[in-house]
């Protein structure tokens, strides 16, 4: 495993986004499963999923990709796949980058291409926005550059769990598909604040803190409904 891929797997910044999603997906993935990782970036879920095959999709072609996974250039709002192509479809930290109309399109597309389940995770609502706004102001006040991901977050209204669930239920109903849904959480607010604090102090402190927190993630305080940065929605299709 390359150094870059190892950092992607163990650093807190990527591990807190993907490890919980991979754990939730595990019951739906076997050796012959095909997982769509819509908005995968460089490695995405492929580093965290041990069974089945992963098809990554993004609007930009990444410089580095995981060995054994395939990549398709495209948009989550207009997936270039036939209906029920994938055992499972996942979207990790994509919806906060999309305006509301495109979120509806993305949900419609995910419901269309997934056979067994969908997982959508995103920084959720007012709590996440407040932390990101505070980080943005601190960067500006100290004259530090604002990362692109943060600017894109703040351009749109942050997704709310109830709104996303409502759209999912609507799209499933239109297709005559029965579903069950559950909501999970990742990244405790205290850790979100601590990581941003380290990033403000120095790149070195952020790098070291990122790696240490990533290794300690299994024993760190678990995120709860009212104390989490990110929400995870699991959608299971019934009788299919």
Backbone torsions as a table, in degrees:
resi	resn	phi	psi	omega
1	UNK	NA	129.7	-177.8
2	UNK	-66.9	159.7	179.2
3	UNK	-60.1	-41.0	-178.6
4	UNK	-65.2	-42.0	179.1
5	UNK	-69.0	-36.6	177.2
6	UNK	-61.8	-43.0	178.4
7	UNK	-63.4	-40.2	178.3
8	UNK	-60.4	-37.8	-177.3
9	UNK	-76.0	-35.9	-171.2
10	UNK	-105.3	-17.3	179.3
11	UNK	-69.3	142.6	-175.8
12	UNK	-59.2	-40.5	-174.6
13	UNK	-57.9	-36.8	178.6
14	UNK	-95.4	-33.3	-178.2
15	UNK	-65.8	-40.1	-178.3
16	UNK	-67.7	-23.8	178.3
17	UNK	-81.9	-37.1	-167.8
18	UNK	-105.7	-31.5	-173.3
19	UNK	-63.3	-44.6	179.6
20	UNK	-66.2	-37.9	177.6
21	UNK	-62.8	-45.6	179.5
22	UNK	-61.6	-39.0	178.6
23	UNK	-64.4	-42.5	-179.8
24	UNK	-67.3	-33.4	-179.4
25	UNK	-76.7	-21.0	-170.6
26	UNK	-50.8	-43.5	-178.8
27	UNK	-65.1	-15.9	-175.9
28	UNK	-101.6	-0.4	-174.7
29	UNK	-118.1	130.5	175.1
30	UNK	-131.8	-172.2	-174.9
31	UNK	-61.0	-30.4	-177.9
32	UNK	-101.1	9.9	-179.5
33	UNK	-77.1	150.4	173.2
34	UNK	-121.4	123.1	-178.4
35	UNK	-107.2	128.7	171.6
36	UNK	-93.6	123.8	175.2
37	UNK	-108.2	91.8	-174.2
38	UNK	-84.5	115.1	-174.3
39	UNK	89.5	44.7	-168.2
40	UNK	-75.7	-25.6	-172.8
41	UNK	66.9	-144.2	-176.3
42	UNK	-73.4	-50.1	-177.6
43	UNK	-122.2	-44.9	177.1
44	UNK	59.9	-139.0	-175.2
45	UNK	-74.9	-17.4	-174.3
46	UNK	-58.3	-30.3	179.6
47	UNK	-72.6	-21.5	-172.6
48	UNK	-107.1	-8.7	-177.8
49	UNK	-105.3	121.9	-174.1
50	UNK	-94.7	-21.8	-178.3
51	UNK	-115.5	161.2	179.4
52	UNK	70.9	-174.5	178.5
53	UNK	-117.8	154.1	-176.4
54	UNK	-119.8	130.6	171.7
55	UNK	-109.8	114.4	178.3
56	UNK	-91.8	143.4	177.7
57	UNK	-135.1	137.6	177.5
58	UNK	-158.0	161.3	179.2
59	UNK	-80.6	-12.7	175.0
60	UNK	-120.7	141.7	178.2
61	UNK	-82.2	117.2	-176.8
62	UNK	-70.8	152.4	177.8
63	UNK	-69.4	-37.7	-178.5
64	UNK	-122.1	141.3	176.6
65	UNK	-138.0	157.1	179.5
66	UNK	-70.7	140.4	174.4
67	UNK	-66.9	139.2	178.8
68	UNK	90.7	-10.7	176.0
69	UNK	-106.1	155.8	178.3
70	UNK	-110.4	163.2	-176.3
71	UNK	-134.1	139.9	176.3
72	UNK	-127.6	131.4	176.5
73	UNK	-81.1	123.4	-178.4
74	UNK	174.7	178.0	-176.6
75	UNK	-110.2	141.9	176.4
76	UNK	-63.6	-22.5	-179.7
77	UNK	-83.9	-6.5	178.9
78	UNK	-152.1	70.5	-173.6
79	UNK	-68.9	133.5	-178.0
80	UNK	-87.9	49.3	-177.2
81	UNK	-134.9	154.0	176.2
82	UNK	-75.7	165.3	-179.7
83	UNK	-60.1	138.1	176.7
84	UNK	55.4	38.6	177.0
85	UNK	-70.6	-33.3	-170.8
86	UNK	-112.4	144.7	174.3
87	UNK	-61.4	-44.9	-177.1
88	UNK	-139.9	142.9	173.9
89	UNK	-121.0	135.2	-177.7
90	UNK	-130.4	148.5	174.7
91	UNK	-136.1	113.5	-175.9
92	UNK	-111.7	114.2	176.9
93	UNK	53.4	51.9	176.7
94	UNK	-116.0	-40.1	-170.7
95	UNK	-62.6	-29.9	179.1
96	UNK	-69.4	-16.3	177.8
97	UNK	-90.1	-5.2	-175.2
98	UNK	-107.5	139.8	169.1
99	UNK	-67.6	159.9	-173.3
100	UNK	-52.2	-45.2	179.9
101	UNK	-59.3	-37.8	179.3
102	UNK	-72.3	-28.0	174.9
103	UNK	-63.4	-41.4	177.9
104	UNK	-63.2	-42.1	177.8
105	UNK	-62.4	-41.7	-178.6
106	UNK	-64.2	-42.7	179.0
107	UNK	-62.6	-43.5	178.7
108	UNK	-58.6	-42.4	-178.9
109	UNK	-67.8	-42.2	-180.0
110	UNK	-65.1	-42.4	177.4
111	UNK	-62.2	-34.2	-177.5
112	UNK	-70.4	-41.6	-170.0
113	UNK	-93.5	-13.9	-176.5
114	UNK	-91.2	142.5	179.3
115	UNK	-99.8	-48.7	-174.3
116	UNK	-98.3	-44.3	-171.3
117	UNK	-160.6	161.6	174.0
118	UNK	-131.4	142.2	170.1
119	UNK	-127.4	127.5	177.0
120	UNK	-126.0	125.7	178.2
121	UNK	-129.6	146.3	-173.5
122	UNK	-164.8	151.7	168.0
123	UNK	-57.6	131.1	-163.0
124	UNK	-115.1	118.5	165.3
125	UNK	63.4	-152.9	-171.7
126	UNK	-65.1	-37.1	-177.6
127	UNK	-61.6	-47.0	-178.7
128	UNK	-66.8	-41.9	-179.4
129	UNK	-63.3	-39.9	-179.9
130	UNK	-61.7	-43.6	179.3
131	UNK	-64.3	-42.4	179.7
132	UNK	-68.0	-37.5	177.2
133	UNK	-64.4	-41.6	178.8
134	UNK	-63.7	-40.2	178.2
135	UNK	-65.4	-43.0	178.7
136	UNK	-59.0	-47.4	-179.1
137	UNK	-64.4	-39.3	179.8
138	UNK	-65.4	-39.7	177.0
139	UNK	-63.0	-44.8	179.1
140	UNK	-63.6	-43.1	-177.2
141	UNK	-65.9	-27.4	-179.6
142	UNK	-100.7	6.2	176.7
143	UNK	70.4	23.5	180.0
144	UNK	-94.9	150.3	-179.1
145	UNK	-66.5	144.1	178.0
146	UNK	-91.3	122.1	-179.3
147	UNK	-64.8	150.6	-177.2
148	UNK	-58.2	-39.4	-176.7
149	UNK	-61.8	-35.8	-178.4
150	UNK	-71.5	-42.8	177.4
151	UNK	-60.3	-41.8	179.9
152	UNK	-66.2	-38.6	175.9
153	UNK	-54.8	-48.7	-171.4
154	UNK	-77.6	-9.0	177.2
155	UNK	-73.9	-22.4	-173.9
156	UNK	-121.9	159.9	171.6
157	UNK	-67.0	134.5	-178.0
158	UNK	-70.2	139.8	-178.3
159	UNK	-61.1	141.2	173.7
160	UNK	-107.7	138.8	-177.2
161	UNK	-55.5	-44.8	-177.0
162	UNK	-62.0	-39.1	-179.8
163	UNK	-67.0	-44.0	-179.6
164	UNK	-66.0	-42.8	177.8
165	UNK	-60.5	-42.0	179.9
166	UNK	-61.1	-42.5	178.8
167	UNK	-66.7	-39.7	178.7
168	UNK	-62.1	-47.5	-179.4
169	UNK	-62.5	-37.4	179.4
170	UNK	-65.3	-48.2	-178.0
171	UNK	-66.3	-38.9	178.0
172	UNK	-64.9	-41.4	180.0
173	UNK	-63.6	-40.5	179.3
174	UNK	-60.9	-27.3	-179.0
175	UNK	-100.2	6.3	179.1
176	UNK	67.1	28.6	-177.9
177	UNK	-105.6	126.3	178.6
178	UNK	-85.7	135.8	-176.9
179	UNK	-133.4	159.5	164.9
180	UNK	-126.2	145.6	-176.1
181	UNK	-129.5	152.0	173.7
182	UNK	-144.8	154.4	-177.4
183	UNK	-119.4	132.8	179.1
184	UNK	-126.6	175.9	-174.2
185	UNK	-140.4	150.7	176.6
186	UNK	-144.4	156.2	179.4
187	UNK	65.0	93.7	175.8
188	UNK	-59.8	143.3	-177.4
189	UNK	-57.0	-37.5	-179.6
190	UNK	-60.4	-38.1	178.9
191	UNK	-72.0	-37.1	176.4
192	UNK	-57.4	-45.4	-179.2
193	UNK	-67.2	-39.0	-178.4
194	UNK	-66.2	-42.6	179.8
195	UNK	-64.0	-41.7	178.2
196	UNK	-67.7	-36.1	175.9
197	UNK	-60.0	-44.7	179.4
198	UNK	-64.1	-40.3	179.8
199	UNK	-63.5	-33.6	179.4
200	UNK	-71.2	-29.4	-175.5
201	UNK	-78.5	-49.6	178.9
202	UNK	-170.7	155.1	177.1
203	UNK	-64.2	-37.3	-179.5
204	UNK	-64.4	-46.8	179.8
205	UNK	-62.5	-39.6	178.5
206	UNK	-64.0	-43.6	-179.4
207	UNK	-62.0	-49.1	-178.3
208	UNK	-64.4	-45.9	179.8
209	UNK	-62.8	-36.5	179.6
210	UNK	-62.3	-45.9	-179.0
211	UNK	-68.8	-46.9	-178.7
212	UNK	-62.1	-46.1	-179.7
213	UNK	-64.7	-33.7	177.9
214	UNK	-63.9	-43.8	178.7
215	UNK	-68.2	-32.1	-178.0
216	UNK	-87.8	-2.9	-174.3
217	UNK	-50.6	-42.5	-178.7
218	UNK	-59.9	-24.4	-178.0
219	UNK	-107.8	-0.4	177.8
220	UNK	-73.3	158.8	178.2
221	UNK	-55.1	135.9	-178.2
222	UNK	-78.5	147.3	178.1
223	UNK	-70.9	143.4	177.5
224	UNK	-122.1	168.2	-173.0
225	UNK	-53.1	-45.2	-175.0
226	UNK	-97.8	5.9	-178.1
227	UNK	-138.3	45.9	-179.3
228	UNK	-131.5	151.1	175.6
229	UNK	-85.3	-31.3	-170.2
230	UNK	-128.8	139.8	174.1
231	UNK	-108.6	148.6	178.5
232	UNK	-124.6	122.3	177.9
233	UNK	-106.2	123.5	174.9
234	UNK	-105.1	127.6	177.3
235	UNK	-116.7	122.2	177.6
236	UNK	-110.7	129.9	176.3
237	UNK	-87.3	129.2	-174.3
238	UNK	-90.3	146.2	173.4
239	UNK	56.4	41.0	177.9
240	UNK	-133.4	NA	NA
